[in-house]
Amino acid sequence: FGDATTLVRNNANPFTKTYTSGTLTNYDISLKVITDSGCVSPIKVIPIKVNYLPVVNFSLPDICLPDGRGTFNDLSTITDNSQALFSRLWNFGDPNDLTPSTLPNPTHQYSALAPLGGYPVKLIVTSKDGCVDSLTKMFDKVYPQPKADFTVLPSNNEICIGDTLFFADKSDGKTSAVTQWNWVFGDNTSSTLQNPFRKYTDTGNFTVKLFIYNSQGCVSDTLPKIMTVHPYPKLDLGPDLFVLEGGSVLINPKSYFATNPSFLWTPNTYLNSDTLSVPRSTPIKDITYIAKLTGIGGCSITDTIFIKVLLAPTIPNVFSPNGDGIHDVWEIQYLESYPGATIDVFDRGGRLLYSSINYAKQWDGKFNGKAQNTGTYVYIIQAVCDSGNPVTTKGAFLLLR
């Protein structure tokens, strides 16, 4: 048979010969016949060509849903290196898409996970000489889509501007570990950390998005969550306040701004309410209040205000400027506590005898250096207190010589 094998047969019936390898040349098959009389025929030689059979092989991709697309690469060979002349027929074993392919390296899109045992992917290869072989591989590397998930602290997804949001990855890689995190924070910033944090410098709503990859290269869905960044309120309680002993004063903030504002005053001593925006205080001694203004999102700010309790001036109703060192001047106690207080003294005829600001000099009973006579004199005291409201006190006293 030309391949170092021979065969003796005692009949002329057809039979089959199988060659185990091809050849680039020919096999010379020779036949010699011997009759029962011992006569030997001439040798008949017929050359035949045994072509090579393709060695079929291909690679399988990793495929991730929901995209489902993967490329199958033909790795088939043949001894005469004529694989460039192969014709191919692929069957992807997909009951949802029976479309075959004749490409060397086709792409197929699966829409579902592989059944138990996998998809039977079959490649049939035909050589240039018409020799055909095939190979079937069970393909189960169709992976489900990973699931992106994360939690946020604070858990209500709301912060005040300048505060920090902390993100904790809770994603599920499904069939393998998560290897890549892709965060977008909605303010033109991003991160690839597993558990990042973010401090926003502006107010508003920001959509934070996360998608991940697992070790098989599968990408997850994109999970969005809205983060709300609130502004801090603004509060200015204004200057310190003054109130007369036994009186009351409204604490009216100079200015404030907040969405859904709420006030809390501490301490609540002497106040008619510790939650009003303009409470009234009736203090019996000096006190400092702290106002906490809270707006939307729980953002709060504080300011303080001091209230000075002014003791009522003690105005003597008699004095005797006779030089004995006792009550020689008309001395008004506590008047120095009243900023900008003015004092005017008149005689009974309405003539102004004495005038002073801030009680710079006590009256000694003289006018233009001349001692005034014993008699009754009228005074008018004007003091500014209680957030700028003037208080006028009028009366009379007796001057004795």
C-alpha positions in Angstrom: 0.0 0.0 0.0 3.0 2.3 -0.1 3.0 2.9 3.6 5.1 -0.1 4.6 2.1 -2.3 5.0 1.0 -5.3 2.8 -2.0 -7.5 2.6 -2.6 -11.0 1.1 -6.2 -11.8 0.2 -7.7 -14.9 -1.3 -10.7 -13.3 -3.0 -11.4 -10.4 -5.2 -14.1 -8.8 -2.9 -13.8 -5.1 -2.3 -12.2 -4.0 1.0 -11.2 -0.9 2.9 -7.8 0.4 3.6 -7.3 3.2 6.2 -4.3 5.5 6.0 -3.2 7.0 9.3 -1.5 10.0 7.8 -1.5 12.0 4.7 1.4 12.7 2.4 2.7 15.6 0.4 3.5 13.2 -2.5 1.7 10.0 -3.4 1.4 6.5 -2.0 2.2 3.9 -4.7 -0.2 1.0 -4.4 0.9 -2.2 -6.1 -1.0 -5.4 -6.8 0.3 -8.8 -7.9 -2.1 -11.7 -8.7 -1.2 -15.4 -8.5 -3.5 -18.0 -10.0 -4.3 -21.4 -8.6 -1.9 -22.7 -11.2 1.0 -20.6 -9.8 1.0 -18.2 -12.6 2.1 -14.7 -11.5 0.8 -11.5 -13.0 2.8 -8.4 -13.7 2.7 -5.9 -10.9 0.2 -3.2 -11.3 1.0 0.1 -9.6 -1.5 2.9 -9.1 -0.4 6.1 -7.2 -2.9 7.7 -4.9 -2.9 10.9 -2.9 -3.9 10.8 0.8 -4.8 14.3 1.9 -4.3 15.6 5.4 -7.2 15.9 7.9 -7.7 19.2 9.7 -6.9 19.2 13.4 -9.9 21.2 14.8 -9.4 23.4 17.8 -10.8 26.7 19.1 -10.7 28.9 22.1 -13.7 29.9 24.3 -14.2 33.4 25.6 -15.5 34.7 28.9 -18.9 36.3 28.4 -20.6 38.7 30.7 -24.3 39.4 30.7 -26.3 41.5 29.9 -24.0 42.3 26.9 -23.5 38.6 26.2 -21.1 39.0 23.4 -17.9 36.9 23.0 -15.5 36.0 20.3 -14.6 32.4 19.4 -11.1 32.0 17.9 -10.4 29.2 15.5 -7.1 27.5 16.4 -7.4 24.6 13.9 -4.3 23.5 12.0 -3.3 21.1 9.2 0.0 19.5 8.4 0.4 21.1 5.0 -0.1 24.6 6.6 -3.0 25.3 4.3 -5.3 26.5 7.1 -5.8 29.8 5.4 -7.9 27.9 2.8 -10.2 26.3 5.4 -13.9 26.7 5.3 -15.7 26.7 8.6 -19.1 26.3 10.0 -19.8 27.3 13.6 -22.8 26.2 15.7 -23.0 28.0 19.1 -25.5 25.7 20.7 -27.7 28.6 21.6 -31.4 27.8 21.5 -32.2 31.5 21.7 -30.2 32.3 18.6 -29.5 29.4 16.1 -27.7 31.6 13.6 -24.4 29.9 12.5 -21.3 31.6 11.3 -18.6 30.8 8.7 -16.1 33.4 9.9 -12.7 32.3 11.3 -13.2 34.2 14.5 -16.9 35.0 14.9 -18.7 36.9 17.7 -21.9 35.5 19.2 -24.2 37.1 21.7 -25.9 35.0 24.3 -28.9 36.2 26.2 -29.0 33.8 29.1 -26.7 31.9 31.4 -25.5 28.5 30.2 -27.7 25.5 30.9 -26.4 22.7 33.1 -23.4 21.3 31.3 -22.9 24.3 29.1 -23.7 25.3 25.5 -22.5 22.7 23.0 -20.3 24.9 20.7 -19.3 23.0 17.5 -16.8 23.9 14.8 -16.7 22.0 11.4 -13.6 22.6 9.4 -13.2 21.6 5.7 -9.7 21.7 4.1 -8.9 22.8 0.6 -9.0 19.1 -0.4 -12.4 18.6 1.0 -11.3 16.8 4.2 -13.7 17.4 7.0 -13.4 17.2 10.8 -15.2 18.7 13.7 -14.9 19.5 17.4 -17.6 20.2 20.0 -16.8 21.9 23.3 -19.2 22.5 26.2 -19.2 26.2 26.9 -20.4 27.5 30.3 -18.4 30.7 30.8 -21.5 33.0 30.5 -21.5 35.0 33.7 -24.3 37.0 35.4 -23.9 40.7 35.7 -22.4 41.9 39.0 -24.5 44.1 41.2 -23.3 47.6 42.3 -24.4 48.7 45.8 -23.2 51.1 48.5 -24.2 52.7 51.7 -23.6 56.3 52.9 -22.9 57.9 56.2 -24.8 60.0 57.3 -27.5 57.4 56.3 -30.0 60.0 55.2 -27.6 61.0 52.4 -27.7 64.6 53.6 -24.9 66.8 55.0 -24.1 70.4 55.6 -21.6 72.1 53.3 -18.1 71.4 54.3 -19.0 68.2 56.1 -17.9 64.8 54.9 -19.9 61.9 53.3 -18.4 58.4 53.8 -19.2 55.8 51.2 -19.1 52.0 51.9 -19.0 49.6 49.0 -21.5 46.7 49.3 -21.3 45.5 45.7 -21.7 41.8 44.7 -19.3 40.4 42.1 -21.6 37.4 41.7 -19.2 34.9 40.3 -15.8 36.4 41.3 -14.3 39.1 43.6 -14.7 42.8 42.8 -11.4 44.2 41.5 -12.3 47.7 40.3 -14.5 50.4 41.6 -15.6 53.4 39.6 -17.1 56.3 41.6 -18.5 59.6 40.1 -19.5 62.1 42.7 -21.6 64.5 40.6 -19.3 67.5 41.1 -16.7 66.7 38.3 -14.7 64.5 40.7 -14.3 60.7 40.8 -12.5 57.9 42.7 -11.3 54.3 42.2 -11.1 53.6 46.0 -13.3 50.9 47.4 -14.6 53.0 50.2 -14.0 56.7 49.4 -15.2 59.8 51.2 -16.2 63.2 49.8 -16.4 66.7 51.1 -18.5 69.0 48.9 -17.7 72.7 48.6 -21.0 73.7 47.1 -24.7 73.2 48.0 -27.3 71.4 46.1 -28.2 67.8 44.9 -25.4 65.7 43.7 -25.9 62.3 42.0 -23.3 59.8 43.1 -22.8 56.8 40.8 -20.9 53.5 41.3 -20.1 50.7 38.8 -17.7 47.9 39.4 -15.7 45.1 37.6 -15.1 41.6 38.9 -12.0 39.5 38.2 -13.7 38.0 35.1 -13.9 41.4 33.6 -17.7 41.7 34.0 -19.0 45.2 34.6 -22.0 45.8 36.9 -25.0 48.0 36.5 -24.5 51.6 37.5 -26.1 52.5 40.8 -27.1 56.2 41.3 -27.9 57.8 44.7 -28.7 61.5 45.3 -26.7 63.3 47.9 -28.0 66.6 49.3 -25.7 69.3 50.6 -27.4 72.0 52.6 -26.1 75.4 53.4 -25.4 76.6 57.0 -27.8 79.2 58.3 -26.6 82.8 58.8 -27.1 84.5 62.2 -26.1 87.8 63.7 -27.6 88.7 67.1 -26.3 92.2 66.9 -24.7 94.3 69.7 -25.1 93.8 73.4 -28.3 94.9 75.0 -29.1 96.9 78.1 -32.2 96.8 80.2 -33.3 98.7 83.3 -33.5 96.7 86.5 -37.0 95.2 86.7 -37.6 95.7 83.0 -37.6 93.4 80.0 -36.1 93.5 76.6 -36.8 91.7 73.3 -33.9 89.9 71.8 -34.4 90.6 68.2 -31.6 89.2 66.0 -30.0 91.8 63.8 -30.2 89.4 60.9 -30.7 85.7 60.2 -31.3 83.4 57.2 -32.3 79.7 57.1 -34.7 77.4 55.3 -37.2 76.0 57.8 -35.5 77.9 60.7 -35.8 76.8 64.3 -34.2 78.6 67.3 -33.0 77.2 70.6 -31.8 79.7 73.3 -29.6 78.7 76.2 -29.9 79.1 79.0 -33.6 79.6 79.1 -33.3 81.6 82.3 -35.5 84.7 82.3 -36.9 84.0 78.8 -40.6 83.8 77.9 -39.7 81.1 75.4 -36.4 79.3 74.4 -37.7 78.5 70.8 -39.0 81.8 69.5 -37.0 83.8 67.0 -37.5 86.9 69.1 -37.9 86.0 72.7 -38.3 88.4 75.6 -35.9 88.4 78.6 -36.7 89.8 82.0 -33.3 89.4 83.7 -32.5 90.2 87.3 -28.8 90.2 86.6 -26.4 90.3 83.7 -26.6 87.3 81.4 -25.2 85.9 78.1 -27.5 83.9 75.8 -26.4 81.5 73.1 -28.8 81.2 70.2 -28.6 78.1 68.0 -30.3 78.5 64.6 -31.0 75.3 62.8 -32.1 75.1 59.1 -32.8 72.5 56.6 -30.8 69.3 56.8 -30.1 69.9 60.5 -27.4 72.5 59.7 -27.0 74.9 62.6 -25.0 77.9 63.7 -24.7 79.7 67.0 -24.2 83.3 68.1 -24.1 85.0 71.5 -25.5 88.1 73.0 -24.9 89.8 76.3 -27.6 91.6 78.3 -26.5 94.2 80.8 -28.9 94.9 83.6 -28.7 98.5 84.5 -29.5 99.4 88.1 -32.0 102.1 88.4 -30.3 105.4 89.2 -30.5 106.5 92.9 -31.4 110.1 92.7 -31.1 112.0 96.0 -34.1 114.3 96.8 -32.0 116.7 98.9 -28.4 117.8 99.2 -26.6 120.5 101.1 -23.6 122.1 99.4 -22.4 124.0 102.6 -18.8 122.8 102.6 -19.2 120.4 105.6 -18.1 117.5 103.5 -21.4 115.8 103.8 -23.7 115.7 100.7 -21.8 118.7 99.2 -22.7 117.6 95.7 -25.8 116.2 94.1 -24.6 112.6 93.6 -26.6 110.2 91.5 -25.6 106.5 91.9 -25.5 104.0 89.0 -25.9 106.7 86.4 -22.5 105.9 85.0 -23.9 102.6 83.8 -26.0 104.4 81.2 -24.0 105.2 78.2 -24.6 108.7 76.9 -26.9 109.7 79.7 -27.6 113.5 79.9 -28.6 115.4 83.1 -30.2 118.9 83.1 -31.1 120.9 86.3 -33.5 123.8 86.2 -34.6 126.4 88.7 -38.3 126.9 89.3 -38.3 129.6 86.6 -37.1 127.1 84.0 -33.5 128.5 83.8 -30.9 125.8 83.0 -28.4 125.8 85.8 -26.5 122.5 85.1 -26.0 120.2 82.2 -23.8 117.1 81.9 -23.2 114.2 79.6 -22.3 110.8 81.1 -22.3 112.6 84.5 -18.9 113.9 83.8 -19.1 116.4 86.8 -21.5 116.2 89.7 -23.4 119.4 90.5 -22.1 121.4 93.4 -25.1 123.7 93.6 -23.5 126.7 91.7 -24.3 128.4 88.5 -21.5 130.4 86.8 -19.6 130.1 90.0 -22.4 131.5 92.2 -24.0 129.4 94.9 -27.7 129.0 94.4 -30.2 129.6 97.1 -32.0 127.1 99.2 -35.0 125.9 97.2 -36.5 123.2 95.0 -34.9 122.4 91.7 -36.1 120.3 88.8 -34.1 117.7 86.9 -34.5 115.8 83.7 -32.4 112.7 83.1 -32.3 111.0 79.7 -30.6 107.6 79.3 -30.3 105.4 76.3 -30.8 101.7 76.9 -33.0 98.8 75.9 -31.5 98.5 72.4 -31.5 102.3 71.7 -34.8 103.3 73.3 -34.3 106.5 75.4 -35.6 106.6 79.0 -36.5 109.9 80.5 -36.7 110.5 84.2 -38.0 113.8 85.7 -38.2 114.9 89.2 -37.3 117.6 91.8 -34.9 117.8 94.8 -34.3 120.3 97.6 -31.1 122.3 97.9 -30.3 123.3 101.5 -27.8 125.9 102.6 
